[in-house]
Amino acid sequence: MLCYERRVTDVLRGRLRHAGSAPPTGERTETIVRARNLVVEQVLSGAIEPRGYLQPEDEWALVLEGAATLDVEGEAVELGAGDWVFLPSGTPHRLVRTEPGTNWLTVKLGPDDRP
């Protein structure tokens, strides 16, 4: 498992999974790093059923390999290898299509709940 939860001063290392380990259908999500209100995940996508999201955290998503289509507030956002999108918290969006074997890296920043 690639999940780490440590102090920010700890040095971490790891290796992302290869896109070939994506499931044929659905998605496989692994947490790479979790520190306070920051989460970095790798997402491996197979063929998917369209699915809507409304997240409480900001999300930056980068397609490393493959391709995907999002619907963000009625606008089609086409993403290929090297393309990224930033979705502020509370932005309704829908994952419409992924090319099987799509490899994503996401960075999520939740609300700062410290006093």
N, C-alpha and C positions, 0 to 999 in steps of 0.2 A: 504494500500500500504506500502511496506517495504523500500521505497527509502529514503535515507538520504543524504543530502549534507551540510556539516558543516566544521568548522575548525578542524584541526587535534587534537587539545587539547580537543574537546568536547568528552564526554563519551557517547557511543551509546549502545543500547541493542536491541535485537529482537529475533525472533524465525523463523527458516526455516519452509517452508511448508512441509507437509508429502508427500511422494512419491505417495500416493494414489490420490493426487489431480492433477497428471499429465494428460494431455489431451490424449484421445485415439489415436489421430494422431497428428503429428507435435510437436512443442515445446512451452513451456510457460517459458519465461525468466523474472525474476524480479531482479532489481537492489537492492542490500542490502545496500551497502555503496559506496559513490562516494566522493573522497577527492583528489583534484588537479588532477594528471594524473593517479590515481589508481581507479579501479572499481571492486567491488566484486559482483558477480551475482549468483543466484540460477537458475538452468535450470532443468525443469521437462520435460522429453521426453516420447512421445508415439511412435507408429510406425512412421517411417519417410521415406521420399523419399531421396535417396542419394543426398548430397549437398556439393558443394565445397566452400572453404573459402581462402581468402588471406587478412590477417588482418594487419593494421598498428601498432598494439600494441603487446607486448609480452603477452602470455596467459599461465597460469598454470591451468589445469583442473583436478579435483579430482572426481571420481565416488564414491558417498556415498552409493548408492543402485543401483542394476541392472547391466547392461552390455552394452558395445558399441564396435564398430569396427571403427577405423579411417584408412584412407589410407594417409600416410605421405610420400610424394616423392616416391611412388611406394611400400612402405613397409606397410604391414598390422600391425596395432597396436591394439591388443585386450586388452580391459580394463574391469575389474570387480570391485566389491565393494572393496574400499581401494586402487585401482590403480590410478596413476596420470600420467600426461604427461605435459611436458613443451614445448611450441611451440614458438620459437623466432619470432619476427615480420617479416613479409614477407615470412614465411614458407608456401608454398602451402599445403593444406591438405583438405581431403574430409571426411565428416561424412557418413559412408557407411551404418551402421545399429545401431539401439538402441533397447534394450529390452524394451517393454512398461513398464512404471513406473520407468525408469531410472532417478535417482536424482543426479545432478551434482552440484559442487561448482566451480566457475571459478574466477580467479583473473587476471585482465588485467592491464598492466602497459603501458601507452602510452608514446610517446616521451615527454621529459621534455621541454616544450615550454617557460620556463622562461629565461630571458636574462642572 
